[in-house]
Each structure stands twice: as structure tokens, then as C-alpha cells.
């Protein structure tokens, strides 16, 4: 990878990992409302392992780097979070395998690939009250802003705003996937923890831009 591509990608992945570790209790508390309360714990343990192995990951190209992150996530997280988040990173890796540099269009392509992977692995879609309900509108916003040649910082800030609005809106939805779906209508009234996690991560990336 070029120096800029390496730096930006590494910074983003490291920021995602540290943010998930720091928000372990918050994410678990959100999950405890209608789920089994282990979402934050699972993410934190997985991303702790990513941080532990971070310096040893192959950085020859963006895809190889993300593939190794994906393998760590898939193999070291319990429950459904490992396969879901691992698949997201793996699908994103496939889009940029062998690339030397990354642009806004590549970010959109990686997110789209991650979305399709999550849908296939988790059997979920928009409206099922999952992280997809934040990722998809956030990706749409990034794509539109990139097409309008908006600068990177503004794209990141708008993406964070859209992700937060979308995550908050999941409070009105009834969960159709995961442990929360067992509670039926009782899942209405609280936001989906995965969608909130997407919003928190988007906000941290925008703040750090």
C-alpha cells in the first residue's frame, strides 16, 4: 500500500477497535434491554485481539490487511458478532485486494460489500432492527457526498449525523433477527445496539478526521 493508504486504513481500523473496547459496558447495557447483554463484551474481546495482533498484520495491500483483521474477528469472538463483523471485514477486503491506494469510491464499495455479506450471513435486511439500518443510510450519504466531490472531513461528519439519526430511528422498529426478536413487540422503544455501535464509530471517525 502507499503510505497514505496504509496510514488512513490503519488509523481507521485501530480507532474502530479502541472505540469498541472503550464502549464495552455501554454496548452491553443497550443489548441487555431486549437481548442477552453480551454484544459489548463480544465486540470488546474480539477487537482486543485485533489490537494485540495489530503490529504483526501483513500490510502489503489493503485487502490483505483487512483479511487478517477479519480472520481475527471471526475466530476470536463468541456468539453471532464474530461471524457478522468478520464477514463484513472479509467482504470489504475482497473489494480492495491488490490495490495500492484508496479513495472515497473504494470506501463506498467496501461498505456495500460488507452490507451484502452481513445480509447473507445474518439473514437480515433493512427494517429488521439490526446494524444494517444504520450502515445502509450512512453508506448512501457517503456515496452521494463523494459524487458531489465533498471534502473528506465533511463527508465523515455527514455520515456520522446520518448514522446517528438512523440508529435512533431503530427504536420504533420491532426486532426480527437475533435474541431481541424473541421479545417481539417488547423490543420496540429501545434502539438496536448494533446500529448504535455504527453511529458511535462513525462519530469517532468524524471527530478524528
Phi, psi and omega in degrees: 000153173290164182300314181297315180297317179299311183298312183295316181293315179299316180298319181293314181294318179297320180294318176301314182297311183293324180294320179293323177294315182293333183258021182307308183295316180300311181294323179292320178297320177298317182291332182290342181297315181229352181249208183260003172077013184252005184300310180297319179298313182297314180296315182300315181295319180295315182284337170299319178293324176297315180295323179296322182265003190305311185293340182265359181289143178290124181249027182294330173202162185302321182295318179296317179299310182293328178297321179289325173298316181299317181296322177295315181297315184293325186268344189242006178243134178277173176068208182271343185297319180301303179300321182292306182289325177297318178297319179301313179293322182293317178295320177297321180299320182297331182289326186247016178301126178083002181280154178258338182213164182227141176233184181300322179297325179291322177299315178299315180297321178295317180294319178298318179295320178297318179300313181296323177295318179296317179301313183291318184287321184261352181066024183252165177212178178303138179092354180273004180064064177224182177300339178300328183291348173254322183295316186295308178296327176297316179295319177302319180294317179298317181297316181295317180292323179294320179295332179272006178060036175290148182288159188301318181296319180291322177299315182296319180293317179295320179300319180294319180296316180294318180298319180294316178299318181292320179295316178299324182292341179291347177299332182276353184267155172262129183295134179240359179222154177079183182299327181298334182294338180291339182274353177060230184295341179292347177282346178285136178114347177231146182286156176287129182298325178294319178294320177296320179299318177300316180297316179299316180295317179298321179293320179294320179295318179295318179295328184270357188301000000 
